[in-house]
Amino acid sequence: SVCDGCSLAVLQQGLDDSCPFCRTKPPQNDDEALDMVMKRVAARDPEAIRHLGDLHLNGAYGLEESKSRAFELLTEAAELGSSRALLKMGMAYYNGWGVAQDKAKGI
């Protein structure tokens, strides 16, 4: 995520419709959005990998809904340092989404 200071700087520079990280315009459709995510995944960005896991969890952007694939991606993102991925993994264990339910691991 982007801190408030970075977001404010983007607004002050008149770039409010651009990505604060790469300065590109927002995607116009699902294919463009998925392409942007996949570029960050290829760069091993833990938050992009976590986001791709969320997309698989929900079957968004035309991806196959797959809780097991989502869990694999969350695991990878967590190993790269994403605390949000760890939270999602806990939820997956607690609820049995893509893994055997294990409430102790989920807490």
C-alpha positions as CSV (number, residue, x, y, z in Angstrom):
1,S,0.0,0.0,0.0
2,V,1.0,3.6,-0.4
3,C,1.5,5.9,2.6
4,D,-0.7,9.0,3.0
5,G,2.4,11.2,2.3
6,C,3.0,9.5,-1.0
7,S,-0.6,9.7,-2.0
8,L,-0.7,13.5,-1.1
9,A,2.5,14.1,-3.1
10,V,0.9,12.4,-6.1
11,L,-2.2,14.6,-5.8
12,Q,-0.1,17.8,-5.4
13,Q,1.8,16.9,-8.6
14,G,-1.4,16.5,-10.5
15,L,-1.0,12.8,-11.0
16,D,-4.1,11.8,-9.1
17,D,-5.2,9.4,-11.9
18,S,-1.9,7.6,-12.0
19,C,-0.4,4.8,-10.0
20,P,1.8,6.3,-7.2
21,F,4.4,3.6,-7.8
22,C,4.9,3.5,-11.6
23,R,3.0,6.6,-12.7
24,T,1.0,4.6,-15.3
25,K,-2.7,5.3,-16.0
26,P,-5.2,3.0,-14.3
27,P,-6.2,-0.1,-16.4
28,Q,-9.2,0.3,-18.6
29,N,-10.4,-3.4,-18.5
30,D,-9.7,-6.7,-16.7
31,D,-7.1,-7.8,-19.2
32,E,-5.0,-4.6,-18.6
33,A,-5.4,-4.9,-14.8
34,L,-4.3,-8.5,-14.9
35,D,-1.3,-7.6,-17.0
36,M,-0.3,-5.0,-14.5
37,V,-0.6,-7.5,-11.6
38,M,1.4,-10.2,-13.5
39,K,4.2,-7.7,-14.2
40,R,4.6,-7.1,-10.5
41,V,4.2,-10.9,-9.8
42,A,7.1,-11.5,-12.2
43,A,9.2,-9.0,-10.2
44,R,8.4,-11.1,-7.1
45,D,6.4,-8.3,-5.4
46,P,4.9,-10.0,-2.3
47,E,1.7,-7.8,-2.4
48,A,1.1,-8.4,-6.0
49,I,1.5,-12.2,-5.4
50,R,-1.0,-11.8,-2.5
51,H,-3.3,-9.9,-4.7
52,L,-3.1,-12.6,-7.4
53,G,-4.1,-15.1,-4.7
54,D,-7.1,-13.0,-3.9
55,L,-8.0,-12.9,-7.6
56,H,-7.9,-16.7,-7.7
57,L,-9.8,-17.0,-4.5
58,N,-12.7,-15.0,-6.1
59,G,-12.3,-16.0,-9.7
60,A,-11.8,-12.4,-10.7
61,Y,-10.4,-11.0,-14.0
62,G,-11.4,-14.2,-15.8
63,L,-9.1,-16.4,-13.7
64,E,-10.3,-19.8,-12.6
65,E,-11.7,-19.7,-9.0
66,S,-9.3,-22.0,-7.1
67,K,-8.9,-21.9,-3.4
68,S,-5.9,-24.2,-3.5
69,R,-4.1,-22.0,-6.0
70,A,-4.9,-19.0,-3.9
71,F,-3.4,-20.6,-0.9
72,E,-0.2,-21.5,-2.8
73,L,0.1,-17.8,-3.8
74,L,-0.6,-16.6,-0.3
75,T,2.1,-18.9,1.0
76,E,4.6,-17.6,-1.5
77,A,3.7,-14.0,-0.6
78,A,4.0,-14.6,3.1
79,E,7.4,-16.2,2.6
80,L,8.4,-12.9,0.8
81,G,7.2,-10.9,3.7
82,S,3.5,-10.0,3.2
83,S,1.8,-9.7,6.5
84,R,-1.6,-9.4,4.7
85,A,-0.9,-12.8,3.1
86,L,-0.3,-14.2,6.6
87,L,-3.6,-12.8,7.7
88,K,-5.3,-14.4,4.7
89,M,-3.6,-17.7,5.4
90,G,-4.9,-17.7,8.9
91,M,-8.4,-17.1,7.6
92,A,-7.9,-20.0,5.1
93,Y,-6.8,-22.4,7.8
94,Y,-9.6,-21.3,10.2
95,N,-12.3,-21.7,7.5
96,G,-10.8,-24.5,5.5
97,W,-10.4,-22.5,2.3
98,G,-8.1,-24.5,0.0
99,V,-6.5,-26.4,2.9
100,A,-7.7,-28.7,5.6
101,Q,-9.5,-26.8,8.3
102,D,-7.2,-26.2,11.3
103,K,-8.6,-23.6,13.6
104,A,-5.4,-23.7,15.8
105,K,-3.3,-22.7,12.8
106,G,-5.9,-20.1,11.9
107,I,-5.6,-18.3,15.2
